[in-house]
Amino acid sequence: SVRMAVHVVKNQGLFGLYRGLSASITRQMTYTTTRFAIYEIARERIVAKSGRNEPYFYEKIILATVGGFFGGIAGSPADLVNVRMQNDAKLPTSQQRGYRNIFHGAYLVFKNEGILALWSGVSMNIARSILMTIGQISVYDQAKQTLLGTGYFKENILTHLTASCMAGFASTFLTQPADVMKTRMMNSRKGLWFHFKNTAAMGPLGFYKGFVPAFIRLSPHTILLFLFVEQLRKIT
């Protein structure tokens, strides 16, 4: 990952590290908003109906599964463009797609491959989204509940930080195999089974290729995400 970063900076400058930023932001606006909205709304209804302070853990997993399913569908087009824009850095100039931003990329995919191509790899995207939502939101909620239940933690930023660190590791561990498969499917027209066999041929660790950079990327994202979410919960 360090070699790739150096290669990108050397050939494209510092801003090359931010290739695909518009697509990444659009993905978060569609994917993350959808899964959080579904989870939070359903969670509040369960709490109100049951009279409990928290849903059971299995209920949190079910809510995360539903939220992740629809979030995966909603965010798939932007994710496709994002993956392809970032993958351009690995390709020779003659093979690069040259998407300028999310709108240009989505238009070229629609024009050259058809509208359904925007959902290429959606099956793995849904799988990843479900696992991500379980690893992030369900694990965070349960970790926070467990920490508060010990009596050593209070409702404060230390508890939020500790629980979000746990969620960051859990979400990376759960999603990395699906992430590897999703990226390979979005960069080619081969099917799920083809990429599964090729990845499996590398051994179990083949599904965790890129785990360290994924963890470095996802952990700060998860921590900041829940620190902001907790502040929003206070004012709603």
C-alpha positions, 0 to 999 in steps of 0.5 A, a space after each residue: 500500500 505504501 509503494 502504491 501511494 508513492 507510485 501515485 504521488 510520483 506519477 499523478 501528484 498529491 491530488 492523485 491520492 484523492 482520485 474518485 473523491 466525488 464518487 466516494 462522497 456520493 457513495 457515502 451520501 447514498 449508501 451510508 445515509 440509507 443504512 443508518 436511516 433504516 437502522 435508526 428508525 427501526 431501532 427506535 420503533 422496537 424500543 418504543 414498542 417493547 419498552 426496553 432501553 435497547 433491542 436484543 443483539 439478534 434484533 440489531 443484526 436483523 436491522 443491520 441486515 435490512 439496512 445494509 441490503 437497501 444501502 448496498 443497492 442505493 450506493 452501488 452506482 457511485 461505488 462502481 464509479 469510485 472503484 474504477 476511478 481509483 483503479 485507473 492509477 494501476 493501469 497504463 494510460 491507454 487502458 484508463 477509463 478517464 472518468 473525471 467525476 461521479 457524473 461523468 463516470 456514471 454517464 459513460 457507464 450508462 452510454 457505453 454499457 447500459 444502465 444495468 451496468 451501474 449495478 455491476 457487482 451489486 450482489 457482492 456490494 449488498 453482501 459487503 454492505 450487510 456485513 459492514 452494517 452489522 460490523 459497524 452499527 450492530 457491534 458499536 451498539 452492542 459494545 457500547 451497551 456492554 461497556 456501560 453495563 460494566 459500571 466502569 464506563 459512562 455515557 461520554 466520548 471515551 465510551 464512544 471512542 472505545 466502542 467505535 474502535 471495536 466496531 472498526 476492527 469488526 467491520 474490517 474483518 467481516 467485510 474484507 473478503 466481500 470487498 476483495 470480491 466486489 472490487 474484482 467483479 467491478 473491474 471486469 465482466 467476469 462472474 462471481 464464481 470465476 473471481 471466487 475460484 481465482 481468489 480461493 486459489 491464493 489460499 484463505 489469506 487471498 480474501 484478506 488481501 489489503 487488510 491493513 490499508 483497509 483497516 487504516 482507512 476504515 477505523 478512523 472513518 468508523 470512529 469519526 462516524 460514531 462520534 458525530 452520530 452520538 452528537 446528533 443523537 443528543 440534539 434529536 
